[in-house]
Amino acid sequence: MKIPELLAAALPQDCVTTEAWALQSYGCDRTTIWPAQAVAVVRPRHIDEVQRCVQLANEHGFALVPSGGRTGLSGGAVASNGEVVLSLERMNRIVDFDPVDASVRVEAGVVTAQLQDYARDKGLYYPVDFAAAGSSQIGGNIATNAGGIKVIRYGMTRDRVRGLSVVTGKGERLELNRGLLKNNTGYDFRHLFVGSEGTLGVICEANLALAPAPADPLVLVLGVPRFADVLEVLASFRQRFSLSAFECFSDNGLRKVCAAHQLAPPLSTPAAYYALIEVDECDGAAEQAVAAFEYCVDQGWVSDGVISQSLGQAAELWKLREYLSETLAAWTPYKNDISVAVSRLPAFLVEADALMAARYPDCEVVWYGHIGDGNLHLNILKPERWSKDDFLSRCSAVTDELGDLLVRHGGSISAEHGVGLLKRDYLHYTRSPAEIELMRGMKALFDPRGVLNPGKLIG
Ligand SMILES: Cc1cc2nc3c(=O)[nH]c(=O)nc-3n(C[C@H](O)[C@H](O)[C@H](O)COP(=O)(O)OP(=O)(O)OC[C@H]3O[C@@H](n4cnc5c(N)ncnc54)[C@H](O)[C@@H]3O)c2cc1C
């Protein structure tokens, strides 16, 4: 029997599809580098069906690609090698809410924004947030340990995860950490599955910690002529506030967003860089923010600025940052999602800037990122006249040089997007041979036949 027939015989009939549109659509993520070549798409409704699917893969030797909202930027959810896509999208129930524990139990296919709305309705807050939150799913967020715009205050997805139900690559079901806050009983496998990119097991349910609802936001956008001064601005706002976001973007990125979305530039005087700062709107916050702004102007770090006067204006200012990734997609960018310690950013940036100028003389480079976390998104835009393949091979060569630079500055080749296919061959710039060998050992333990996402993360 062929694989789709095997699956159709073992699972409810409407779980399996081989329609061309589905193979194409479920077979890729936002990278658009690798062609979709899935043989079937399975969309189970229950963990038992996930388990059956993994058991079949073990018995018959075919590969599965766990799939969420397919908003990934590293090729982790791509099925380009005759795999079966295992989409969790129908497992999208909010199973339980506990107001005393301030926690929620959800199935993996719950969309991130759906959980944000649910938490808000309960008077609480789910703080993992980024521009793809309307499509990405909790299972995908956990599998990539997603970060986003609120990490500076609330941490990464990992910091929300109190428990997981998974089906391992072997087909075993594990209940990890039981939603407990305290549980010192040895190795915490829950954390091994966070960020494992679908290579160890399929995340089916999660117990997540919610945060208290924050105050309304006060948002500033400040023009900063020199990048090193962005860090001075960060330090001076940090002295006065517990920041809920500190983002940065370059002027060429801003201009593209404004043009694409018919938005007015935020400042009358353009600057090379902009810092977007969010703090809680509470007593005296606006006065404190103005004082911090004036201090930065006096120091010569900031040339101009705007401060939100309403929730509507705060949301408008956020669009300038949030629309960047989707806007740049029109230029088929090669995305580097890198990090160094915040304190090392200025020195790193000087060298990275020189490298980009020397190695990409024909390409426009757009910087932006979660600068308060030391995380930069360095986007190389493809010149129209270059073919995609030519562009990619040139970028790959430079990624090695960037990797060397990151080693010297103690940084990472993937801050939050994960490794997938895109950064797999550069993993050694951040993880030692001993670590990679241990990762392979983990993979062999949880997925001895290599049925889950083969070729991703560690190859
Ligand atoms: C406009 C835009 C902005 C973005 N901004 C950010 C950002 O600020 N911060 C950030 O961290 N990311 C960002 N991303 C990247 C992406 O949204 C995140 O990586 C997100 O967590 C992926 O979730 P997903 O459901 O789409 O996962 P997918 O893309 O479907 O999958 C991602 C990986 O997780 C695995 N996976 C998915 N579901 C499961 C499961 N149930 N069990 C096991 N493995 C699974 C897949 O196999 C794959 O390896 C952005 C993407 C876009 C398009």
The ligand as a MOL file (V3000), in Angstrom:
LIG
                    3D

  0  0  0     0  0            999 V3000
M  V30 BEGIN CTAB
M  V30 COUNTS 53 58 0 0 0
M  V30 BEGIN ATOM
M  V30 1 C 5.8720 38.4940 9.8330 0
M  V30 2 C 6.5670 37.5290 10.7480 0
M  V30 3 C 7.0980 37.9930 11.9450 0
M  V30 4 C 7.7250 37.1030 12.8200 0
M  V30 5 N 8.2320 37.5850 13.9880 0
M  V30 6 C 8.7900 36.7090 14.8630 0
M  V30 7 C 9.2850 37.1890 16.1090 0
M  V30 8 O 9.2580 38.3840 16.4020 0
M  V30 9 N 9.8050 36.2960 16.9650 0
M  V30 10 C 9.8610 34.9510 16.6750 0
M  V30 11 O 10.3300 34.1610 17.5080 0
M  V30 12 N 9.4290 34.4790 15.4800 0
M  V30 13 C 8.8910 35.3150 14.5890 0
M  V30 14 N 8.4460 34.8430 13.3830 0
M  V30 15 C 8.6680 33.4220 13.0300 0
M  V30 16 C 7.4880 32.4590 13.3420 0
M  V30 17 O 6.2720 33.1420 13.3800 0
M  V30 18 C 7.7320 31.7160 14.6570 0
M  V30 19 O 8.8620 30.8880 14.5070 0
M  V30 20 C 6.5460 30.8700 15.1190 0
M  V30 21 O 6.7860 30.4090 16.4300 0
M  V30 22 C 6.2690 29.6690 14.2180 0
M  V30 23 O 5.0240 29.1160 14.5950 0
M  V30 24 P 4.1670 28.2810 13.5320 0
M  V30 25 O 2.9660 27.7480 14.2240 0
M  V30 26 O 3.9100 29.0750 12.3340 0
M  V30 27 O 5.1790 27.0890 13.2490 0
M  V30 28 P 5.5860 26.4120 11.8630 0
M  V30 29 O 6.2420 27.3750 10.9690 0
M  V30 30 O 4.4450 25.6470 11.3280 0
M  V30 31 O 6.6870 25.3780 12.4030 0
M  V30 32 C 7.8740 25.8190 12.9820 0
M  V30 33 C 8.6580 24.6190 13.5240 0
M  V30 34 O 7.9290 24.0150 14.5910 0
M  V30 35 C 7.6290 22.6550 14.2940 0
M  V30 36 N 6.2850 22.4040 14.8240 0
M  V30 37 C 5.1430 23.0940 14.5440 0
M  V30 38 N 4.1310 22.6250 15.2880 0
M  V30 39 C 4.6320 21.6150 16.0450 0
M  V30 40 C 4.0770 20.7360 17.0120 0
M  V30 41 N 2.8020 20.7860 17.3620 0
M  V30 42 N 4.8920 19.8140 17.5870 0
M  V30 43 C 6.2010 19.7390 17.2490 0
M  V30 44 N 6.7750 20.5540 16.3540 0
M  V30 45 C 6.0030 21.4750 15.7500 0
M  V30 46 C 7.7630 22.5220 12.7960 0
M  V30 47 O 8.0980 21.2040 12.4120 0
M  V30 48 C 8.8710 23.5120 12.5110 0
M  V30 49 O 10.1130 22.9120 12.7460 0
M  V30 50 C 7.8370 35.7110 12.4770 0
M  V30 51 C 7.2940 35.2560 11.2680 0
M  V30 52 C 6.6760 36.1460 10.3920 0
M  V30 53 C 6.1130 35.6160 9.1160 0
M  V30 END ATOM
M  V30 BEGIN BOND
M  V30 1 1 1 2
M  V30 2 1 2 3
M  V30 3 2 2 52
M  V30 4 2 3 4
M  V30 5 1 4 5
M  V30 6 1 4 50
M  V30 7 2 5 6
M  V30 8 1 6 7
M  V30 9 1 6 13
M  V30 10 2 7 8
M  V30 11 1 7 9
M  V30 12 1 9 10
M  V30 13 2 10 11
M  V30 14 1 10 12
M  V30 15 2 12 13
M  V30 16 1 13 14
M  V30 17 1 14 15
M  V30 18 1 14 50
M  V30 19 1 15 16
M  V30 20 1 16 17
M  V30 21 1 16 18
M  V30 22 1 18 19
M  V30 23 1 18 20
M  V30 24 1 20 21
M  V30 25 1 20 22
M  V30 26 1 22 23
M  V30 27 1 23 24
M  V30 28 2 24 25
M  V30 29 1 24 26
M  V30 30 1 24 27
M  V30 31 1 27 28
M  V30 32 2 28 29
M  V30 33 1 28 30
M  V30 34 1 28 31
M  V30 35 1 31 32
M  V30 36 1 32 33
M  V30 37 1 33 34
M  V30 38 1 33 48
M  V30 39 1 34 35
M  V30 40 1 35 36
M  V30 41 1 35 46
M  V30 42 1 36 37
M  V30 43 1 36 45
M  V30 44 2 37 38
M  V30 45 1 38 39
M  V30 46 1 39 40
M  V30 47 2 39 45
M  V30 48 1 40 41
M  V30 49 2 40 42
M  V30 50 1 42 43
M  V30 51 2 43 44
M  V30 52 1 44 45
M  V30 53 1 46 47
M  V30 54 1 46 48
M  V30 55 1 48 49
M  V30 56 2 50 51
M  V30 57 1 51 52
M  V30 58 1 52 53
M  V30 END BOND
M  V30 END CTAB
M  END
